[in-house]
Amino acid sequence: MTDKLKVGIAGYGVVGKRRRGVIDARDDMTTVAVCDRTLGGSGTYEDGVRYFETYQDLLGEELDVLFVAMSNDIAAEVTIAGLEAGLHVFCEKPPGRNVADIEAVVATHGNRPGQQLKYGFNHRYHDSVQDALAALASGEFGDVIDMRGVYGKSQLITFDQTSWRTERALAGGGVLLDQGIHMVDLIRLFGGEFTDVKSFISNRVWGHDVEDNAYALMQTDDGVVAMLHSSASQWRHRFRLEIGMTRGAITLSGILSGSKSYGAETLTLTRRGDNDMGDPHEETKRYNNDPSWAQEVAEFADAVLRGGEIRNGSAEDALRTMQLVYKIYCADPRWREMWHLESNAQDPVK
């Protein structure tokens, strides 16, 4: 093709800049403009890319595609504005502060069937996750019985993040919504839709008005059980998802990330034997590269240019994952009451 998709990036921090690197490495996309509230005005970089302080000014540029990497309080607003401007939109997770935010986006997108909308749940694109899905689909390991997921870091915000993540009015939630949403999304991916949810939500470690720990016990209508711990007091960063199955197990451990602090990314396949005496055969594969950022942009570009399918991170995926996140929040009566007292809003879970 001779003409590249003209891309604008709303939110030019760590994630926005990383997205630009992936976009500009492609031969069918190019970044033409960015915006960020920290840029202090408008102008043009040496490479010709225009920059602005507000997303409204960014949307005044001639664009085909908008990437949204904004704070939770305005992510949905900017996504809707991009759709209403006739653009294809890629938005980072989470899709907003609550279920109402993503419902508003879905309603807007429903009136624009020719425009693509995708959300950045990049964990789905890790090679270990893709190989685990293939193992599940093979039928060799039987049916899913249960899952145990832990995703934790040592604090709510790190050196390269701003404090809005600790303020409920801006963030909508704490570690569960910010990081744990990836594990919630993977649990849905492997286990289906969870309808019965019990939880304990706590902010007793860091004392902010958002949670630093969430503990959930969930069950699907057909009996798959999942346990989840999302933590901002996991002093050694940890990612682990164990999938128990009728003829073995699939275990994801470690995740390649920008911080490189979650250990080696591995996939362990456990095959149950008739006489293994609790010591079954296991096969572990280690992964050294993270293709997820490039692959999810590739899927999005294919959908925009050739009408390909949004297989991961669709608007429906984002809505269902947000609904489960808020089922976890509201399953704790104390946290549910606190949410209502602070927001004076309707129940976000429907």
Phi, psi and omega in degrees: 000150182265328181260128178269151173296130179271120189249136169248143180242115178265108186105096188248053174263213183302311183289316179301319179291324177293321176298319181298321179301320179290316182299310186286346176280349180272157178265002181241008180218151172208139177281125180248339182200151178222162172217151174197141183296342182273356187282343173067044178125198181231162180171198182226129175290166181300332180275005177094353179286129179280148176227148183221166179268333184238153179289334178299318177293322178300318182289351174282349178280163177278106185232157169251328189223143175238127170259130184248117178229053185260169176295158189302328186291337181236004181302314181292319179301315182289323177299314178298317179298320178296316178297317181293338176276002177086017184262155165280140188232135171242120183242139176290162172280160344288161183288354179170196181274335187202181182295323181300323179301309183288329175298321179294321178294314181301319179297318179294315182295327181299336179270003183226066186297339180277354181255138180272142176225127182221147178246147188274070172267073192290343180300330180298337185265359176295142182301324180296320179291317179297320178292324177295319177297321179295320178296319178297316183291337182294336182082354183297329187261003177082209183262154177288130175263307185202171178218147173230119183237133174231126174223115186213150174227178192269351181197166182287321178230147179248182188300333184258015180240150180266164192285355180301336181294345180260002183250116185302321183299329181264318187271326183085337181187174183257233189296328179296315182284327185280309183246316184298340179301331176297316180291321176302317180296319179291322177299319174296319183299317184269334188248342183101202184265127183262125187250334180251117188229131171239148182202161166232127180242135187220145171234028189282348180278306185260343172074015176279173179272018168236158187287148170249352173212139174226130180238124184227144172235122190227154178218141174275169179296333179261016167097002175289129182250138177229138173246135184228135169232114175252123193224141169249021172227033175267091194300326168259116184307139187214139171224124179203130176228116179256127181244106178278134184226166187291337179235025179155208182203155175235125183234123173259128182222136184074155177211130177291127183217172179299326181281342181054035186247006183257013177081179180296139177275120183225157172233124178246125177255121181251124181250119180290132175251159181294328183229042184275353176055039177077010179230070187285166176290134179231145178233123182243131177243136179253144182242136185244356180231148179247100180271003194297318184295318180289322185288323180287328174292324178298318178296319179296314180298320179296321178294319181291314189275326187234007179074023178294170184272140169277096185277328181229137178079028175290169177300323178294318175303311182299318180296312183293323178292319177295322178299320179290321176304315183281338168296321177296313177303309189280350175287343173269110185303322181293316181290325178297316179296318179299320180299316181292320181296322183280325187259336185050039182246171177286161178306121182285349181258128181241000000 
